[in-house]
Amino acid sequence: MFDGIIIGGGAAGMTAAIRAASLGAKVLLLERGPRAGRKLLLTGGGRCNITVDRDATSFVADCGPSARFLHNALGRFDPVATRAWFRELGVPTLREADGRCFPASGRALDVLRALEAAVQRWHVEVRYESRVTTIRPVRGGLQVVAGNAVLEAGRVVLATGGRSVPATGSSGDGYDLAAALGHRIVPPRPGEVPLVAHPAWLRELSGVGIEDVVGRFRQGKRAVEVRGSLLFTHFGLSGPVALEGSRGIVRWLDDGPVDLAVDLVPGRSLADVDGDLAAAASREGTRHLKSLLRAFVPERLAQRLAILALPDGDGPVARLPAARRKAAAALLKGLPLKVTGTRGYDEAVVTLGGVDTSQVHPGTMESRLVPGLLFAGEVLDVDGPRGGYNLQIAWSTGYAAGTQVASGVAGTGRAPQR
Ligand SMILES: Cc1cc2nc3c(=O)[nH]c(=O)nc-3n(C[C@H](O)[C@H](O)[C@H](O)COP(=O)(O)OP(=O)(O)OC[C@H]3O[C@@H](n4cnc5c(N)ncnc54)[C@H](O)[C@@H]3O)c2cc1C
C-alpha cells in the first residue's frame, strides 16, 4: 500500500511525486509512456519557459476568470518559489525583459533531467508503460488499475494532462477517469492553437509575418482584442495574435465562424493613415497604390490589399478616386477575415476545459466528491496565456497535491539518496 499514487509523469505529476516523497510519503508514479516528461521537452521551443515573473494576483488576472481557483495554490508556491525550487534542483533560471523565465542553460532537457533526478533521489517508485484505466474507492483509500496491476494508496493524484499534442501521452484519459467518479468535465477544446481562416486568398500570403497588429475578434456581441505579431500560413493564421486569440474564441466557433478585423497599423488612426496615403499620392502620382501600401505592410500583403481596394485594377495614384484611397486606408485599419476553425489538438499548446474546479478544494487539490482523489495540472479546468503560465499552473497545483498526499503520513519515506 502506497501513501500516494501519482498518475501521469508530466510537469504536474513529477512535482507532486517529488513534493510528497520529500515530505516522507511512500509514492508510486505511473506513466503510460516509455518515459516521463515528453511534453516538457517540447516546451518553449526546446528552451522551456518555466514560469513568468508575476505575483499571484497579477498571474491570476492575466489568466482570466477560471484561474481564480489558483489563488491558494499560487500563494503557497508562486513563481518566486518555483525558481528557488529549480535552483535547488540544480536548474538556475534567467528572467527575460518581458518577465518570462527560462533555465539558464536554455535547455528543456536540463529541466526534465533535474526532475527525474529528484524523483530518483526521493525514492519515488516509477513504473513506465503503465496506463491507468480505472480508479475506484476502497476502504482506507483508492484502488488503481493499470494493465494487470491492481494497486492501492491512501491518496491518488490525477495528473494526466489535457488532450493537446496527444503523441506526448496526454490524450484525455484523465477526463474519463474523473467523470467515471462523478466529476463534471467542462468540455475540452484546443487552446493556443493556430486558426483556420478565410478568404481563400490568405493562402497566397503563406509565410508573411507582421510584427505588430491588433486582432479584433467578434461574434455577435462577443469581442476579444489581442495585440502582437501575426503570421499568415497555408491554412490561415498563426503567431501570438492567432494563438492568444484562440483561447478567447474557440468556444464561439461552436456557434459558427468568428469575424476578425486585423488592424495592420495599430499606432495610427484611420484619418492619419488616409492622410499619409493622400499626401503620398499627391507627391508621387505616377506610382501605383500597391507601391504606396508597401510603406505600411510587406509586399505580398500590399499587393493583395491593392486588389481588394481596386477590384478593377491598380493604376497611377494621381487618378485614384478619394473613395478608393479611403477604402485602402480602411483595409489597413481593419482587414476583414473569417475564422472558421482551429488546427486541433495536434497543434494546440494547451487544452481548455477539464475537471470542474468547483468540485475541487483549491488549497489541497482534493476532490469534493471522492475523498483522497487529488488533481494537478492541465487536467483541471484552468489555463493561462503563453509565456510560462501553464507550466506554473502545473508546478503550483502539483506542489499542493503533493503536500496533501503527505499530510498525515508519519514519515514512512526514506532519506534522500545522495
Ligand atoms: C509545444 C508545446 C510547448 C509548450 N511550451 C510551454 C512553455 O514554454 N511554457 C509553459 O508554461 N507551458 C508550455 N506548454 C504547456 C505545458 O507544457 C503544459 O500545460 C504542461 O506540460 C501540462 O503539464 P501536465 O503535467 O498537467 O500534463 P502533461 O505534461 O501533458 O503530462 C501528463 C502525463 O500523463 C501521462 N498520462 C496520460 N494518461 C495517462 C494514464 N491513463 N495513465 C498513466 N499516465 C498517463 C502522459 O503520458 C503524460 O506524461 C507547452 C505545450 C506544448 C504542447
The ligand as a Tripos MOL2 file, in Angstrom:
@<TRIPOS>MOLECULE
LIG
   53    58     1     0     0
SMALL
NO_CHARGES

@<TRIPOS>ATOM
      1 C1          4.5850   22.5050  -27.9140 C.3       1 LIG1
      2 C2          4.2470   22.9950  -26.5320 C.ar      1 LIG1
      3 C3          5.0250   23.9860  -25.9550 C.ar      1 LIG1
      4 C4          4.7040   24.4540  -24.6690 C.ar      1 LIG1
      5 N1          5.5130   25.3880  -24.1230 N.ar      1 LIG1
      6 C5          5.2230   25.8500  -22.8750 C.ar      1 LIG1
      7 C6          6.0930   26.7600  -22.2280 C.ar      1 LIG1
      8 O1          7.1830   27.0810  -22.7230 O.2       1 LIG1
      9 N2          5.7140   27.2480  -21.0180 N.ar      1 LIG1
     10 C7          4.5400   26.8650  -20.4130 C.ar      1 LIG1
     11 O2          4.2320   27.3740  -19.3360 O.2       1 LIG1
     12 N3          3.7350   25.9520  -20.9740 N.ar      1 LIG1
     13 C8          4.0660   25.4200  -22.1740 C.ar      1 LIG1
     14 N4          3.2520   24.4640  -22.7350 N.ar      1 LIG1
     15 C9          2.1180   23.9400  -21.9590 C.3       1 LIG1
     16 C10         2.6460   22.9770  -20.8760 C.3       1 LIG1
     17 O3          3.6240   22.1470  -21.4570 O.3       1 LIG1
     18 C11         1.5380   22.1240  -20.2760 C.3       1 LIG1
     19 O4          0.4940   22.9300  -19.8180 O.3       1 LIG1
     20 C12         2.0850   21.2700  -19.1220 C.3       1 LIG1
     21 O5          3.1630   20.4770  -19.5490 O.3       1 LIG1
     22 C13         0.9890   20.3960  -18.5410 C.3       1 LIG1
     23 O6          1.5900   19.5370  -17.5880 O.3       1 LIG1
     24 P1          0.7730   18.2780  -17.0150 P.3       1 LIG1
     25 O7          1.7440   17.5680  -16.1330 O.co2     1 LIG1
     26 O8         -0.5090   18.7190  -16.4610 O.co2     1 LIG1
     27 O9          0.4310   17.4040  -18.2800 O.3       1 LIG1
     28 P2          1.4140   16.6000  -19.3650 P.3       1 LIG1
     29 O10         2.7060   17.3170  -19.4200 O.co2     1 LIG1
     30 O11         0.5740   16.5020  -20.5420 O.co2     1 LIG1
     31 O12         1.6470   15.2420  -18.6410 O.3       1 LIG1
     32 C14         0.6450   14.2700  -18.4920 C.3       1 LIG1
     33 C15         1.3090   12.9160  -18.3960 C.3       1 LIG1
     34 O13         0.3210   11.9500  -18.0270 O.3       1 LIG1
     35 C16         0.5530   10.7700  -18.7730 C.3       1 LIG1
     36 N5         -0.7300   10.0480  -18.8420 N.ar      1 LIG1
     37 C17        -1.8480   10.3920  -19.5110 C.ar      1 LIG1
     38 N6         -2.8210    9.4980  -19.3180 N.ar      1 LIG1
     39 C18        -2.3050    8.5330  -18.5040 C.ar      1 LIG1
     40 C19        -2.8300    7.3390  -17.9340 C.ar      1 LIG1
     41 N7         -4.0750    6.9250  -18.1860 N.pl3     1 LIG1
     42 N8         -2.0310    6.5890  -17.1300 N.ar      1 LIG1
     43 C20        -0.7400    6.9750  -16.8750 C.ar      1 LIG1
     44 N9         -0.2040    8.1030  -17.3900 N.ar      1 LIG1
     45 C21        -0.9790    8.8860  -18.1900 C.ar      1 LIG1
     46 C22         1.0540   11.2540  -20.1050 C.3       1 LIG1
     47 O14         1.7620   10.2600  -20.8160 O.3       1 LIG1
     48 C23         1.9210   12.4530  -19.7050 C.3       1 LIG1
     49 O15         3.2600   12.0570  -19.4740 O.3       1 LIG1
     50 C24         3.5720   23.9420  -23.9820 C.ar      1 LIG1
     51 C25         2.8130   22.9450  -24.5740 C.ar      1 LIG1
     52 C26         3.1420   22.4650  -25.8300 C.ar      1 LIG1
     53 C27         2.3040   21.3730  -26.4310 C.3       1 LIG1
@<TRIPOS>BOND
     1     1     2 1
     2     2     3 ar
     3     2    52 ar
     4     3     4 ar
     5     4     5 ar
     6     4    50 ar
     7     5     6 ar
     8     6     7 ar
     9     6    13 1
    10     7     8 2
    11     7     9 ar
    12     9    10 ar
    13    10    11 2
    14    10    12 ar
    15    12    13 ar
    16    13    14 ar
    17    14    15 1
    18    14    50 ar
    19    15    16 1
    20    16    17 1
    21    16    18 1
    22    18    19 1
    23    18    20 1
    24    20    21 1
    25    20    22 1
    26    22    23 1
    27    23    24 1
    28    24    25 2
    29    24    26 1
    30    24    27 1
    31    27    28 1
    32    28    29 2
    33    28    30 1
    34    28    31 1
    35    31    32 1
    36    32    33 1
    37    33    34 1
    38    33    48 1
    39    34    35 1
    40    35    36 1
    41    35    46 1
    42    36    37 ar
    43    36    45 ar
    44    37    38 ar
    45    38    39 ar
    46    39    40 ar
    47    39    45 ar
    48    40    41 1
    49    40    42 ar
    50    42    43 ar
    51    43    44 ar
    52    44    45 ar
    53    46    47 1
    54    46    48 1
    55    48    49 1
    56    50    51 ar
    57    51    52 ar
    58    52    53 1
@<TRIPOS>SUBSTRUCTURE
     1 LIG1         1 GROUP 0 **** ****
